[in-house]
């Protein structure tokens, strides 16, 4: 059995691979900075927020290593996450509903329990 690959097939394979990479890159670029942050940090942020808003409220809860470069502010009914580096975005995990407006900015729903801070009237 001959397992050699012809140069034509090799070029077709790498062309297809390049096309897939370009399509994935274009898809990634369409996501907002908030959605990109959630892609990487949603699970540890949700777990941490669940602890500080739930059974461990009022105690010292250790911040997960994944959130080391994130400023975290625990409020009465939600937790605000603001990455220290790019992207410049503030997200809130609020299981009870949309948090109150903050300094002329409003929270817009991003996905289940997650809100992003933006100008009043923005989507």
PyMOL commands that set and color helices and strands:
alter all, ss='L'
color gray80, all
select helices_A, chain A and resi 7-29+33-53+65-67
alter helices_A, ss='H'
color red, helices_A
select strands_A, chain A and resi 70-74+79-83+90-93+105-111+114-119
alter strands_A, ss='S'
color yellow, strands_A
deselect
rebuild
show_as cartoon
